[in-house]
C-alpha cells in the first residue's frame, strides 16, 4: 500500500513538478484537525497510487514553502498540476471532498 510522501522545503519543487496531480497536506503534530485528516490522506495515497502523488509537509519543520504559499491555517491541502496550484482545501473535510478534487485533475 502506498504511503504519502514526506515533502520538505528541499524536495518540494521536484515533487510538485510532476505529470500527475500532486496533493500536499500542510500539517503539524500539535494540530487536532490535522490528526483527523492524516489517515484520510494516507488512504488517498493508496487509492491514487499511479494516478496522483500524495504528500505531506510538516509546517513546523519546513518554514519556506508554507510561507511562500501563504499557509496560515492548517490543515491546508493544495493540489498542484504541472507545478501550479489548481485547487485548495482548508480544514478537515470528508475523504469524498478530496477524492472529487483529485478526480477533477486526473
Helices and strands as residue ranges (DSSP letters): E 5-6, H 12-16, E 21-27, H 32-47, E 52-58, H 64-68, E 76-81, E 84-90, H 95-103
